């Protein structure tokens, strides 16, 4: 993050107890949050941290990123779901959502919709429209990685 010009403070990562069903979150004010009571295995923690760090990277690198803008939020969620391993076939199999073909892109869309559903500025229709509008660019944007996993 710092190589990319993004400041990471001493308390950027926090393990907290969460009341909701999320594994973690990112806030420009609070940093990366990991819901310690929702994690069982180290690879779950790793995946959540990578997912949330992609949001932090997007926040840092896009000077005009506005989380209230459904297209901006959708783009970061698409990137985070695609690049973090959220939609790896093993995770999908454990969720009971596995298909032989097309599971990864379907998963990325589903997880982006799930995240946008928590944004009070994005109706279901606005979220769907935003995901479609930014899909090609955001799904194929892999920075800070050379390629998607």
Secondary structure, DSSP 8 states (H G I E B T S, - for coil): -TTTT----TTSEEEE--SSS-SEEEETTTEEEEEGGG--SHHHHHHHHHHHHHHHHHHHH-TT--TTSHHHHHHHHHHHHHHHSTT-HHHHHHHT---SSSHHHHHHHHHHHHHHTT-TT--HHHHHHHHHHHHHHHHT--TTSSS--
